[in-house]
């Protein structure tokens, strides 16, 4: 068995609109508006309940590294 399959990999932490809103400090409606812009991260998937993002991507969006 390949080593990569032996290691237990943690699934990515995912966020829906409500969780994104809480992290960003905005309303769910505002997250939906931001998701339509070019600068907001694209969701990793769209479920029946709405788009989902990886937590680390949203955190990076909130706290971009300063050059």
C-alpha positions in Angstrom: 0.0 0.0 0.0 1.4 3.5 -0.9 2.6 5.6 2.0 0.2 8.4 1.1 -2.8 6.0 1.7 -1.4 4.8 5.0 -1.3 8.3 6.5 -4.6 9.4 7.9 -5.3 12.7 6.3 -7.6 15.2 7.9 -10.4 16.6 5.7 -10.3 20.3 5.1 -12.4 22.4 7.5 -15.3 23.8 5.5 -17.5 26.9 6.0 -20.9 27.7 4.7 -22.3 31.2 4.2 -23.3 31.6 7.9 -19.8 30.6 9.2 -18.1 32.9 6.6 -20.3 35.7 7.8 -19.3 35.1 11.4 -15.6 35.1 10.5 -15.9 38.2 8.3 -18.1 40.1 10.7 -20.8 40.7 8.1 -24.3 39.4 7.3 -25.0 36.3 5.4 -26.5 38.5 2.6 -23.2 40.4 2.4 -21.2 37.1 2.1 -23.5 36.3 -0.9 -22.8 39.7 -2.4 -19.0 39.3 -1.9 -19.1 35.8 -3.4 -20.1 37.4 -6.7 -17.1 39.7 -6.8 -13.8 38.8 -8.6 -11.7 39.3 -5.4 -13.6 36.9 -3.1 -12.4 33.3 -3.0 -14.3 30.9 -5.1 -16.2 28.2 -3.2 -14.7 24.7 -3.3 -18.2 23.3 -3.9 -21.9 24.1 -4.2 -24.3 22.1 -2.1 -28.1 22.2 -1.9 -27.6 24.4 1.2 -25.3 26.8 -0.7 -21.6 27.4 -1.5 -18.8 26.1 0.8 -15.3 27.4 1.3 -12.2 26.0 3.0 -11.6 27.8 6.3 -8.0 28.5 5.5 -8.9 30.3 2.3 -11.4 32.6 4.0 -8.9 33.2 6.8 -6.3 34.2 4.3 -8.8 36.5 2.6 -9.4 38.2 6.0 -5.7 38.5 6.9 -3.6 38.9 3.7 0.1 38.9 4.4 1.6 42.4 4.2 4.6 42.7 1.9 
